[in-house]
Amino acid sequence: MESESISNAIIGYRILREEVDRLAQDLERMHSRQLACKKGCCDCCLNLSVWPVEFFSILDELRKDNDRAVAFNEAASCGYLCQQECIIYPYRPIICRTHGLPLVYWHEELDPAGYGVMFCKKNFIDSDNAAFGPDNTICMDEINTQLARLNIEFVSQLQEPDFSPQTRIELKQLVEYL
């Protein structure tokens, strides 16, 4: 993982992650009265798999964070939850950064225009989906397209026969690499 392209892909991933954080913070401020999800809510937290670019970025950051004890609880809905808090929170994947917020996905069956808004069922109880638009949602298709491009760049430089652009790695494997 020493090549410049891999390094650039991970840097690109972290820049994308920062952009998602900015978008999420804006939406949290904008929709604060409609968001029931707060710190300690972990209803959307699940054991996930991620693309290699995310996995190895998280792994790199965890390795550098000597103060963070990381264990995986197989019995939990997400093995990185400890007393309803995420122990890898600063490094969590992009999907975890958007939980609960109004997210737009292309989906023919949800809307005649092909797009649908999804969010945690605890949030926006008094809202009409028609009130959502490009100024108050995150288009996850755009985020996921950028993430896919970074992952393709990353795996193409890995020269690892076990990884392809479609490879998913379970987050629980982080503890095996630490």
C-alpha atoms as one frame of an Amber mdcrd trajectory, in Angstrom:
protein
   0.000   0.000   0.000   2.901   2.347  -0.481   2.148   3.516  -4.011   1.318
   7.157  -4.679  -2.014   6.300  -6.344  -3.152   4.345  -3.316  -2.144   7.195
  -1.092  -4.044   9.599  -3.342  -7.135   7.369  -3.270  -7.106   7.288   0.527
  -6.563  11.049   0.670  -9.448  11.452  -1.789 -11.613   9.207   0.381 -10.843
  11.284   3.473 -11.671  14.491   1.598 -14.973  12.944   0.490 -15.647  11.869
   4.078 -15.021  15.456   5.268 -17.445  16.747   2.621 -20.083  14.246   3.784
 -19.506  15.441   7.365 -20.072  19.053   6.275 -23.262  18.108   4.409 -24.485
  16.047   7.375 -23.796  18.879   9.835 -25.685  21.325   7.610 -28.671  18.970
   7.450 -28.546  18.338  11.187 -28.762  22.101  11.810 -31.442  22.570   9.149
 -33.630  19.690  10.346 -32.815  19.795  14.078 -36.481  19.995  15.128 -37.387
  16.919  13.072 -34.465  14.694  14.125 -35.194  12.329  16.988 -31.846  10.572
  16.509 -29.261  11.971  18.896 -26.056  10.823  20.555 -26.679   7.401  22.035
 -29.212   6.380  19.389 -27.868   3.322  17.626 -30.994   1.873  16.003 -29.438
   2.137  12.522 -26.075   0.704  13.580 -25.344  -2.659  11.970 -22.365  -4.817
  11.184 -21.356  -3.614   7.743 -19.038  -4.397   4.930 -17.209  -1.629   3.077
 -15.035  -1.243   0.021 -11.273  -1.656   0.432 -10.556   2.090   0.179 -12.754
   2.707   3.236 -11.524  -0.330   5.122  -7.831   0.473   4.714  -8.333   4.172
   5.450 -10.098   3.306   8.716  -7.449   0.706   9.527  -4.649   3.218   8.912
  -6.266   5.768  11.211  -6.922   3.215  13.946  -3.313   2.046  13.801  -2.144
   5.641  14.280  -4.525   6.197  17.210  -2.625   4.443  19.996  -5.075   5.732
  22.609  -8.081   3.950  21.129  -8.817   0.431  22.358 -10.698  -1.468  19.670
 -12.605  -4.671  20.242 -15.443  -6.260  18.297 -18.535  -7.605  20.059 -20.075
 -10.321  17.874 -23.342 -10.173  19.826 -24.011  -6.464  19.204 -26.026  -5.091
  16.277 -22.750  -3.385  15.368 -19.723  -4.955  16.992 -18.105  -1.548  17.466
 -20.845  -0.309  19.802 -19.901  -0.127  23.455 -22.550   1.214  25.840 -24.413
   2.697  22.864 -21.354   4.581  21.602 -19.267   3.846  18.533 -15.664   3.096
  19.469 -14.460   3.845  15.912 -16.627   6.980  15.638 -13.984   9.419  14.285
 -13.105   6.948  11.528 -16.526   5.389  10.850 -17.594   4.727   7.242 -19.504
   7.233   5.152 -22.802   5.367   5.473 -22.593   5.686   9.253 -22.096   9.441
   8.929 -25.455   9.856   7.191 -27.718   7.619   9.312 -31.108   9.157   9.981
 -30.732  12.101   7.609 -32.883  12.587   4.502 -30.977  10.779   1.759 -31.923
  10.739  -1.895 -31.441   7.571  -3.930 -32.453   6.783  -7.467 -35.147   4.147
  -7.268 -37.810   3.781  -9.920 -40.351   2.155  -7.620 -40.235   4.942  -5.013
 -41.132   7.853  -7.227 -42.217   8.307 -10.865 -39.234  10.626 -11.382 -36.991
   7.797 -10.201 -35.809   9.305  -6.925 -36.837   8.588  -3.382 -35.973  10.093
  -0.030 -35.092   7.749   2.824 -34.461   8.521   6.492 -34.797   6.928   9.920
 -38.422   6.185  10.789 -37.945   8.069  14.085 -37.236  11.295  12.189 -39.521
  13.590  10.184 -42.682  12.154  11.714 -44.662  15.313  10.935 -43.085  15.939
   7.522 -44.265  15.360   4.012 -41.693  13.808   1.658 -42.676  16.444  -0.897
 -40.935  19.014   1.310 -37.568  17.464   0.486 -35.426  18.734  -2.339 -31.795
  19.182  -3.353 -31.218  21.918  -0.755 -32.234  19.838   2.259 -31.108  16.278
   1.414 -27.924  14.430   0.513 -27.828  12.723  -2.874 -26.198   9.433  -1.949
 -25.885   8.376  -5.578 -23.391  11.215  -6.108 -21.480  10.308  -2.931 -21.466
   6.609  -3.799 -20.258   7.330  -7.348 -17.304   9.291  -5.979 -16.616   6.552
  -3.452 -16.734   3.891  -6.185 -14.235   5.831  -8.322 -11.842   6.153  -5.392
 -12.212   2.459  -4.638 -11.478   1.494  -8.265  -8.336   3.639  -8.157  -7.347
   2.071  -4.842  -7.813  -1.591  -5.787  -6.193  -1.120  -9.196  -2.985  -0.120
  -7.438  -3.115  -2.794  -4.749  -1.936  -5.567  -7.070  -3.750  -7.992  -4.767
  -5.593 -10.755  -6.605  -8.088 -11.021  -3.733  -9.426  -7.492  -4.279 -11.558
  -6.230  -7.134 -13.708  -3.091  -7.444 -16.656  -5.197  -6.203 -14.861  -6.583
  -3.130 -16.481  -5.833   0.198 -14.649  -6.297   3.504 -16.530  -6.791   6.743
 -15.661  -4.059   9.228 -15.292  -6.681  11.939 -12.025  -7.667  10.232 -10.414
  -4.413  11.409  -9.500  -6.059  14.722  -7.741  -8.864  12.853  -5.425  -6.354
  11.147  -4.690  -4.183  14.193
